[in-house]
Amino acid sequence: MPKEASNHFGDKLVPFTKAVALSNPDASFEEMTDLPPEIRNALICCHGELTPKFKYIEEMRKIREQTRKH
């Protein structure tokens, strides 16, 4: 099962490899408009910062830390 899942994931990722390879790694997230939306929407962080779609994670971390302190 794990091998089949890995193969399936790889097969789905292959069509995006050229676009990712040709993208500018120094560009800001906002400038990465040349990436396919499937890849851009899946980016959790860029240059050490959470992307806008995943900013909620920072709030979740704060809540978790506050809960631990109490």
N, C-alpha and C positions, 0 to 999 in steps of 0.2 A: 504493500500500500504506500509507504513513504516514497519509494522509488517512482511509482506511477504518479504521485502527486508532484514530485520534483520535475519529472519529465513534462507533465501537463503545464506547470508554471513556466518552465523554460520555453515550451512551445508558444505560450501566450506572450512571453516577453520578447522573443526574437524580433518581431516586426518593429519594435521600438528602439532597438539597439543602435541603429544608424543615427537616428535623431538625437539620442542621448550622447553618443560619441561626438557628434558634430556641434553640440551645444557649447556655450561658453561657460566654463565652470566658475569664472570670476564674476559673472553677471549676478545682479541682485535678483531675488525671487520675482519682483515686479517686472524685471527685464527678461525673464525667461519665457517669453511669449512664443518662442519657436519650438518649445517642447510640446509634444502631443498632450492634449488635455488629460488623458488617462494617466500619464506620468506626472504631470504638473500637479494634478489633484491628489496624487498619492504621496507627494513630498511632505514629510512630517517636519523636517527642519532644513534650513538652508543657511550656510555660513554660521552655524552654531545657534541660530535662533529658530524658534518654532514658526512655521508658516501660519498665515492668518487663519486658515481652516482648523488648525490645531492649537490655537492660543488658549482654548479652554483647559488644556492640560496644566497650564500654569496655575489656574484657579483651583483645579482639583488638588494640586500639590500643596497649595497654601491651606486648603481646608483640611487635608490629611495631617499636615504638620500641627495645625491648631488642635485637632482632635487628639493627637499624641501627647500634646502638652497638658491636656486636661485629664 
